[in-house]
Structure formats: C-alpha cells, structure tokens
Amino acid sequence: MKWVIGLAFLTGFGFVLRRFMRLDGDPASLYRNLSPLAPLSTDRESVYRPVALEIDTHAAMLGISLNEAFEERDAGNSDLAWRLIRLTAAEWARLVEILTILLAAMTKYMPTVQVVGPVRSVASSHFKSQVMLDYAPLHEVVNQLIFRSKQKFQAHLRTLRRGVETLTADFRHICRAGEMGENRPPEMWQALDLEFHDFDLLTKEVLLALRSFLAGLPKSDVPEFASELTASLPRGVRSKSWDLSGDQHQPIQD
C-alpha cells in the first residue's frame, strides 16, 4: 500500500513540476521553432539515408501486402488472402530485425551522445490497437517524471524497443490463431489492420530517433557507428522462422 501512495505522490509531483516548467502544453509548441527533421552534416546524412531507405522499402512492401490481403478477403478469396497475410508476416519480421539492430546500436553509443533540446515522446492517444493502448499510457506517465534530456532520450529508445517487441508478440499471436483454421472473424482482420497502423507509427518514430541520435553523436564516433550498422543490418535476408517459399510455409513461431 505504501508503494502505491508513493507512486501516486511522485506522479502528482511530476505533473505539478511539468506545469511549473511549462512542459505540459501543446506538444507541437515545443517544436514550433525547430525543423521537422534534425539537421545533419554530410557524413551523418550519409549514414541515415541508406538506413531510412531500407526501412521505408520494407514498410512499403508490408503495407502493400496487407492491403492486397484485405482486397482478396473482400473479393471472397480467403485462401489467397491468408497467403498474403503470411507474406505480410515475413516483411514484418524483416523490419523488426532491422529496427531491433538499430535501437540496440543507438543504445550502445548513448554514453557518448550529447542530447540538446526537447526530446520526442509518443503520445498514447496516437495508437489504435488494444495491445498498444494498454502498453503506452504507463510509459507516458514515466516519461513525464524524467527531466534530463539524455535520460529522456534513453527512455524513449527503451519505449520504442519494448513497443516493437510487445506489438510483434501480439501480431504473431493473431497470425498463429489464423493458421488454426479457416474461421477468421472480422475482429481478427481489424486487429491486424490496427496493429499495422501502430507498427508503422513506431517505425517512423525510430527513424526520427535515429536523426536526433546522429545529430548528437560525436564526429569521431560516426565512422565506427556506420561500420557497425553496415556489418549488422541485413540486406535481403529472409528470416528462417518466417520462411514462406512457395506454398510450403513454416508456421509462425515464438
């Protein structure tokens, strides 16, 4: 009981302090005088652009395959629709692999990064899937109790990483349920649609975080960071646990 009272006190104190420091106003006002994208030097931009292109490409393929799955479902081609969902799952897995590597690399280099200015946070109201509506509010409250820019950015990276993990686990759960029979109710399809929306949102937030990270990364660390990304990020590698070669597909695994 005491820890509940203590947490409530800290939360209330945080809200009061944020109001006093004028940190609880319209989020857009914090960025009104800033460029939508953090400006980068040529060497940093050369690191960001290939990664952004890779992520955008996979995200586009994911969205296309999901849209085609819905079109085939609406046309009454249920078997073909679910094959396209399997393709969507494969693209989701590739994108998760890239995001996970990217977030881990940023976390590794955070001790040397200098974070200046306000740090982004993802409002829970931006999410639509039930799993993210359950996950995001707690982290939104915790974020309001952190005041140092660097610690806030580190918390933002952790929130993105856990958000990707949480959403992916639920997406896989839905897909496994769909593999167990032809009874795939409208609620299942709606959940897939909403979770794609939230995954796309998290993907964009990771790219924005990468720009902010690169802007604060010391010049001497840029080549090493770029080299690690080049060595770690996959290029057209199919995840074994999401193999969809021909009609013989592997069941989605944990």
Secondary structure, DSSP 4 states (H G I P E B T S, - for coil): -HHHHHHHHHHHHHHHHHHHTT-SS-HHHHTTTS-SS----HHHHHHHHHHHHHHHHHHHHHHHHHHHHHHHHHTT-HHHHHHHHHHHHHHHHHHHHHHHHHHHHHHHHGGG----S------GGG--SHHHHHHHHHHHHHHHT--SHHHHHHHHHHHHHHHHHHHHHHHHHHHHHHHT-S---HHHHHHHHHHHHHHHHHHHHHHHHHHHHHHHS-GGGHHHHHHHHHHHS-SSPPPGGG---TT--PPP--
